[in-house]
Amino acid sequence: MIYDVVVIGGGASGLACALRLVQSGKKIKIAIIDAGERLGKKLAATGNGQGNISNTNMSPSHYYGGGAAFAAKIACADPYQGSRLFDFLFTADEKGRIYPSGRQASSLSDCFMRKISSAADIFLSVKVTEIKKGFSLRLSDGREINARFVVFCVGGKVQKQFKTDGSSYALITPFGHKITSLYPSLVQLKTETKYIKPLKGIRADCALSAAVDGKILKTVRGDVIFTEYGVSGNAVFAVSPLITDKRNSSVIIEFLPDISKSVIKKNIDERKQAGCSADELLSGTLHNKLGRAVIARAKAEGGEIVSVLKNFSLPVFGTLGFDYAQVTRGGVDFNGITEELESKYVKNLFFAGEVLDVDGDCGGYNLQWAFTSGVAAAESVLKRL
Ligand SMILES: Cc1cc2nc3c(=O)[nH]c(=O)nc-3n(C[C@H](O)[C@H](O)[C@H](O)COP(=O)(O)OP(=O)(O)OC[C@H]3O[C@@H](n4cnc5c(N)ncnc54)[C@H](O)[C@@H]3O)c2cc1C
């Protein structure tokens, strides 16, 4: 069987690509091949099951990697571009995060299936194990299929339960494509735990800064959750892209971001004068365990309590790794890719999504890239058909 287009990978980018091809109205024989048992399995798990597909605040500063400028060009053009692939409504929350109005990520995968399944051949639970120029694709069950165009949408290296274990990059390196260094991003951080051991399980609303070589790169407001290895929580995910690939980094927690240093200091001084014991000076002001940890650290380091509370820094030793991250930093080097998302080494081989050297911030930026690049790759293929 010869297909006009074979999309390898039925995740967010592959499905967007296939849908655009289907909607072109052209008579095209399309196949989607996915290693998972159903299409869009990861997509159905995104945004804590609610599917945060984009963000009203789209700007180039939210993208990283060698393809960041290119990604920004197509992803930032219209925050709602991805949403137009679907036939239902979307709403944005107070942080600009765009979700299906029914807040169900599985509705995204279901919609793709509804629109694609009768117009494309779908191969599930089978991996492409070799791509020969021309194209002939070998599948893990021994079958071989042929295609005029291939769109490579195999995702990255995070969370191997979604069949994205990083093994598929090797399918295109024989053609000369380089893979940049890979790191987990949007991920929990391993930090110094000396002062936070008793805090395991505590969540605090903080201002959290990421610093590299002592220089603060970004500060966000959100939850920090203390764990046995370091810190987690939405604020941690949000700063992780700034430090995942850096050495000599730290996070700085500001507790009580809405109360000024002078107000807290005055309160501590008044409590001291009233005879409050040293260990209890922050009780009621902070969660008791947090208060005691701050006071213990101030004592151990000879610092002022309020300074430690406002500047609780933790050296970062690394991340929790690819199995826990939401996205891969790094991927197929953009030097080998044209503006049409085509390989510079193999004609009619196109790319989209996380497999490329592009990653985005937390907040819908990665799905927006996956959808818009999938559509862009489909447009490029359509021009040739
Ligand atoms: C838990 C979680 C939550 C997330 N939440 C959000 C969110 O709310 N908002 C957001 O913007 N981003 C989110 N992301 C990131 C986002 O899901 C990904 O960046 C996006 O899915 C990437 O799309 P993709 O098509 O490039 O790859 P994927 O969606 O990962 O799809 C790749 C597909 O390729 C298949 N595949 C791989 N190799 C082969 C092969 N050799 N043969 C056949 N098939 C193969 C896999 O089975 C997989 O289905 C989240 C990620 C995770 C893990």
The ligand as an SDF file (V2000), in Angstrom:
LIG
                    3D

 53 58  0  0  0  0  0  0  0  0999 V2000
    1.2760   15.0800   32.0510 C   0  0  0  0  0  0  0  0  0  0  0  0
    1.4700   16.1430   31.0070 C   0  0  0  0  0  0  0  0  0  0  0  0
    0.6640   17.2760   31.0330 C   0  0  0  0  0  0  0  0  0  0  0  0
    0.8520   18.2870   30.0810 C   0  0  0  0  0  0  0  0  0  0  0  0
    0.0150   19.3630   30.1070 N   0  0  0  0  0  0  0  0  0  0  0  0
    0.1610   20.3350   29.1630 C   0  0  0  0  0  0  0  0  0  0  0  0
   -0.7490   21.4340   29.1050 C   0  0  0  0  0  0  0  0  0  0  0  0
   -1.7280   21.5130   29.8580 O   0  0  0  0  0  0  0  0  0  0  0  0
   -0.5210   22.3840   28.1600 N   0  0  0  0  0  0  0  0  0  0  0  0
    0.5150   22.3090   27.2650 C   0  0  0  0  0  0  0  0  0  0  0  0
    0.6770   23.2190   26.4330 O   0  0  0  0  0  0  0  0  0  0  0  0
    1.3590   21.2620   27.2620 N   0  0  0  0  0  0  0  0  0  0  0  0
    1.1970   20.2680   28.1770 C   0  0  0  0  0  0  0  0  0  0  0  0
    2.0430   19.1830   28.1590 N   0  0  0  0  0  0  0  0  0  0  0  0
    3.0420   19.0720   27.0680 C   0  0  0  0  0  0  0  0  0  0  0  0
    2.3450   18.6130   25.7690 C   0  0  0  0  0  0  0  0  0  0  0  0
    1.4640   17.5680   26.0590 O   0  0  0  0  0  0  0  0  0  0  0  0
    3.3830   18.1440   24.7370 C   0  0  0  0  0  0  0  0  0  0  0  0
    4.3520   19.1390   24.5210 O   0  0  0  0  0  0  0  0  0  0  0  0
    2.6630   17.8020   23.4260 C   0  0  0  0  0  0  0  0  0  0  0  0
    1.7870   16.7170   23.6120 O   0  0  0  0  0  0  0  0  0  0  0  0
    3.6690   17.4510   22.3380 C   0  0  0  0  0  0  0  0  0  0  0  0
    2.9540   17.0340   21.2020 O   0  0  0  0  0  0  0  0  0  0  0  0
    3.6700   16.0750   20.1310 P   0  0  0  0  0  0  0  0  0  0  0  0
    2.6540   15.7250   19.1280 O   0  0  0  0  0  0  0  0  0  0  0  0
    4.9140   16.7130   19.6740 O   0  0  0  0  0  0  0  0  0  0  0  0
    4.1020   14.7930   20.9630 O   0  0  0  0  0  0  0  0  0  0  0  0
    3.2110   13.7820   21.8010 P   0  0  0  0  0  0  0  0  0  0  0  0
    1.8960   14.3790   22.1250 O   0  0  0  0  0  0  0  0  0  0  0  0
    4.0850   13.3270   22.8960 O   0  0  0  0  0  0  0  0  0  0  0  0
    2.9160   12.6020   20.7680 O   0  0  0  0  0  0  0  0  0  0  0  0
    3.9460   11.8180   20.2220 C   0  0  0  0  0  0  0  0  0  0  0  0
    3.3270   10.5010   19.7850 C   0  0  0  0  0  0  0  0  0  0  0  0
    4.2770    9.7960   18.9930 O   0  0  0  0  0  0  0  0  0  0  0  0
    4.1270    8.4120   19.2430 C   0  0  0  0  0  0  0  0  0  0  0  0
    5.3990    7.7740   18.8610 N   0  0  0  0  0  0  0  0  0  0  0  0
    6.6430    8.0030   19.3490 C   0  0  0  0  0  0  0  0  0  0  0  0
    7.5540    7.2830   18.6880 N   0  0  0  0  0  0  0  0  0  0  0  0
    6.8730    6.5650   17.7390 C   0  0  0  0  0  0  0  0  0  0  0  0
    7.2630    5.6340   16.7320 C   0  0  0  0  0  0  0  0  0  0  0  0
    8.5370    5.3010   16.5290 N   0  0  0  0  0  0  0  0  0  0  0  0
    6.2920    5.0680   15.9790 N   0  0  0  0  0  0  0  0  0  0  0  0
    4.9760    5.3900   16.1580 C   0  0  0  0  0  0  0  0  0  0  0  0
    4.5680    6.2870   17.0930 N   0  0  0  0  0  0  0  0  0  0  0  0
    5.5000    6.8650   17.8590 C   0  0  0  0  0  0  0  0  0  0  0  0
    3.7750    8.3010   20.6980 C   0  0  0  0  0  0  0  0  0  0  0  0
    3.0230    7.1310   20.9510 O   0  0  0  0  0  0  0  0  0  0  0  0
    2.9530    9.5960   20.9400 C   0  0  0  0  0  0  0  0  0  0  0  0
    1.5720    9.3370   20.8940 O   0  0  0  0  0  0  0  0  0  0  0  0
    1.8840   18.1540   29.1010 C   0  0  0  0  0  0  0  0  0  0  0  0
    2.6830   17.0260   29.0820 C   0  0  0  0  0  0  0  0  0  0  0  0
    2.4850   16.0200   30.0250 C   0  0  0  0  0  0  0  0  0  0  0  0
    3.3650   14.8020   29.9890 C   0  0  0  0  0  0  0  0  0  0  0  0
  1  2  1  0
  2  3  1  0
  2 52  2  0
  3  4  2  0
  4  5  1  0
  4 50  1  0
  5  6  2  0
  6  7  1  0
  6 13  1  0
  7  8  2  0
  7  9  1  0
  9 10  1  0
 10 11  2  0
 10 12  1  0
 12 13  2  0
 13 14  1  0
 14 15  1  0
 14 50  1  0
 15 16  1  0
 16 17  1  0
 16 18  1  0
 18 19  1  0
 18 20  1  0
 20 21  1  0
 20 22  1  0
 22 23  1  0
 23 24  1  0
 24 25  2  0
 24 26  1  0
 24 27  1  0
 27 28  1  0
 28 29  2  0
 28 30  1  0
 28 31  1  0
 31 32  1  0
 32 33  1  0
 33 34  1  0
 33 48  1  0
 34 35  1  0
 35 36  1  0
 35 46  1  0
 36 37  1  0
 36 45  1  0
 37 38  2  0
 38 39  1  0
 39 40  1  0
 39 45  2  0
 40 41  1  0
 40 42  2  0
 42 43  1  0
 43 44  2  0
 44 45  1  0
 46 47  1  0
 46 48  1  0
 48 49  1  0
 50 51  2  0
 51 52  1  0
 52 53  1  0
M  END
$$$$
